[in-house]
Structure formats: C-alpha cells, structure tokens
Amino acid sequence: MTSLEINTFSFYQNLAGAFLFISLVVLSLTRTYRSRLSLPPGPRGNFLFGNSIPNAFSYRYFESLTQEYGPVFSLRQGYKTVIVVGRVEAAMHIMETEGASTADRPRNIAAGETLSGGMRVMFTPFGEKFKMMRKALHTHLHPRSVSTYAPLFTRYAKQHILDIIQAPEDHQQHAKKYAVSVVSSLAYGKSPRGAHDPMVQAVSECLKRLGNALRPGFWKVDTYPFLKYIPGYLKELEDGFSQEKSLFVSHLESVKYLMEKGEEAPESFGKYLLERQESLNLTDVETAYLAGGIFGAGSDTTASAISVNVLASACYPDAQQKVWEELEAIVGKERLPRIEDREYLPQTMAFVLETFRWRPVTAGGFAHKVMKDIIWNGYIIPKNASIFGNIWSVGRDPEYFPNPERFDPQRWIKDGKLRDDMKTFAFGWGRRVCPGQYMATASIFINVAMLFWSFKIKAKRDAPIDEWSFTESANAHPMPFSVSFEPRFALSMDNVGKLLEDLSQQSDHMM
C-alpha cells in the first residue's frame, strides 16, 4: 500500500472507531437515563402478588384510579407490569402515535391459547401472519364496502322493526337476532330463521364464555401460568374450544359444500377465504376461525350497541326528540331512512356516537403488549408491559367531554354539522383497531334511524331503568330492561308494519 492509501485507510478506521465510541456512549447514556426513569404512578400492591384488580367492571375501577393518579398509571400483576391509559391526549400519543410499538398482544392463556386454540385473530401476535389475516379481513370490511352491503343492513333493520311489533318485550333478543343475521350473511351468506334459531343461541353461548375469559383477573392462569398444568383447571375452556371450533367449522363447511357441488354459493367472507385458502397458507380450522371472527365478535358488539341506543332513548327523551324532528324534516313519512342519509342526519349520527362514548360495549379495551420502551412525560412504559387503553375513561376525559356522565349528543355537533375534531375510540386503538368499525357503525346507524322513524321509545313508570346495570363480561350488554314502543306516524303498531311494507315495496320498484 502507498503512504496515501495507508493514511486514507487509517482515517476511515479512526472515523469508524470514533463513530462506534460515540454510539456506545449515547447507548450507555440512554440506558442510564431510562434506568433512572420510573413507571407511571399507581397504587401500591402486595409485595408478592401485586395489585388486586376486580374481575367485574374493572374499567370503572380504572377510572377511579385515573382520577387519583393521572392519565397514565401502572399496576403489577404477579411479576407483570400493567399500564392503563385513561385520557385522550395520552391515548393519542401512546396508543395511536406509538401504535407501531403497542401493536402486539400479551400472552393470553385462558381466552387466547385455550378457549380459542391460538387461532383467533384478536390474540394473534403482531407479525406477518397477523398482517395477512388483517389484510384478508380488510378486503370485505373496508369503508367502500358499506355501500355494497347497505341493502342487506336495511332489509334486516326493517325485519328488526317487524319483530319488535310482534313482541316488543323481547327487544333485546330481537337486537341479537338482527346482529347475528347481518354478520352471518357477511361471513357465510346465510342468516338465522328466528330469534330462537340454534345459530343465535350457539353464538350467544360462545361469546358469553369468551367475554368472561377476557375479564382481567377472572382466570388467574394469565397471571400465574403454572396453573395451566393443574389437571382439570382449564377444562371449562377446553370444552368451550371444542364447541366453538365445531360451530365455526360447520358453518364454513356449509359454504364449502355448495362450492364443491358447483352450486352458486352467496358471496361472503367465508367464500372469499375458501377460494384463497392455499395462497393465504391457512389450515382448515384457521380459515374457519378467521371467518368465525367477524361472525362472533361482530354479532355480540352490534347487538349490545343497539340495546344501548334503545336504553338511552328511553332515559333521555329530549335527545330522542331531536333525532325524530330531524328524521321528520329530512326523511319524512313518505319513505324509509337509508344509509345514504347519514351525511344529512347529523343528530341521528351524533346520538349513535354519544352512545359509543357514554356506554361503550368494549368498555375496558383489550390488552396490548409494548414492543419497545416508550417515554411519556418523563415516565417509562417498559418493553413487554401489558397496556390497556381504557375506553371508558378516555370517553370521560373532562377536558374533551365536559360533564362526562351526562348523555349529550350535542357535544358531537357544531354549527348544525358533525364535528370533525372529535373522535370515538369505541373500536380500539392503532393497528389493533376493529377492522369492522365502518360496517358496524353503518349497521347501527340504519337501525337507530329505523327505530326512531317507527317508534317513540319510552320508559315505563312501573319498570324504572337502571342506567348502570350491565353484564360483567368484557363486551358489556345492558341487563334486561323494559320500554314501551309507540307508533310515530301510524295509528297502531300493526299499521307501522303495514306502512313499513308498503314503503319497502315502493323503494324496491324505484330501484
């Protein structure tokens, strides 16, 4: 080598060495800085077991801790760190802006590995398989698909009204039937025969079991994994997996049967998956679970959301009146509401959004897993911690939602239009946000519009409604409550049905 080459080589060698030295110093300082950071504040727990979390209505308990310790607080479950986020700005930064770092799921032995056999997309670890499954879901559930399925939503919403006319006391069961009808049509191209169809009952039972398994602390095995090795401890969940798997497989097999016979199977998510199963690299059971995911979760949350709207309308007649006045002015009594009316019905949409905030179905959210250290306001949210975006608390942030316990749809309206500077977080966070949110919102909107167009919904003097009475499951449902349905445009309930049928036929002819 020449002296020039040697000098050049030495220069780059020294430069590389300096760069390495600086990098090590920066890394050391960063680690030192982070090691000095503390977890967000929180209640002291038992030195061995950590903090006790109630397995019923934990989201309400978390709100009390948010008020005491601030927008982000920490707990300990055994040796695991749990972070809870309970205010809007903190949630936007940690769960949304840092969404790539909070996109994973913590290990879930009870609901994920045992009850779901490790095949439910909501528990799938973040990675290529998760991305592939989400992409498949998005093809059928993206916003542009709403217009495709609008006639389906409208048809079942009309049937929902007819069911209420026949048996108003069973309105919550009718909401379940509506929800199962919609999502089973989306998933499999078929719908149940009635409110007591075995399909409806089977789905309700599966989701009740899942909702309980997801309650924080309900199954101690998620805090103390050694419990899974105790004989018989998880038998209830193992039996539940067998029943759930049989349900999902049998429904998808019915679609496959039609396809193999050469008959025209209705378009559905199940058909889409079967046509692409090989390229998606899914087993038969994984395919059944992916289709069953929207069948199960979609029906449970939609049914509850519809019942919450009925509950709110009975408890807050002034808010209901504003929706009815808007429907009378924009839609009138000469036709039925349509999904396309959404942009012209801000009061109706605001009512729906307020129910999402006031009584969110998935009130506590589901646990995410932190994939790298996050620094927030001088605190560290450590890698591998479980983190909850507590939807109940975020919707009660007094800076964004003044007087948060008050049901007030007007908070979503400004200058006669829906506000574009406010957001509902009812469908989750970041890269784990519910892929069916657009379908669900459209479905609930047309239901509420049809309900308020058809009826005055009133509380009964002899059957007061407890606004706080909800099931303890992860997806909360109002406990049974009674309301009266009185016709708005027609003279009797039977005439409501006749008017509904006549206007439906007129609409069909126009199309």
Beta strands, then each sheet from edge to edge (+ up, - down):
strand 1: 72-77
strand 2: 80-85
strand 3: 368-369
strand 4: 374-376
strand 5: 379-381
strand 6: 386-389
strand 7: 413-414
strand 8: 417-418
strand 9: 455-459
strand 10: 483-487
sheet 1: 1+ 2- 6- 3+
sheet 2: 4+ 5-
sheet 3: 7+ 8-
sheet 4: 9+ 10-
end
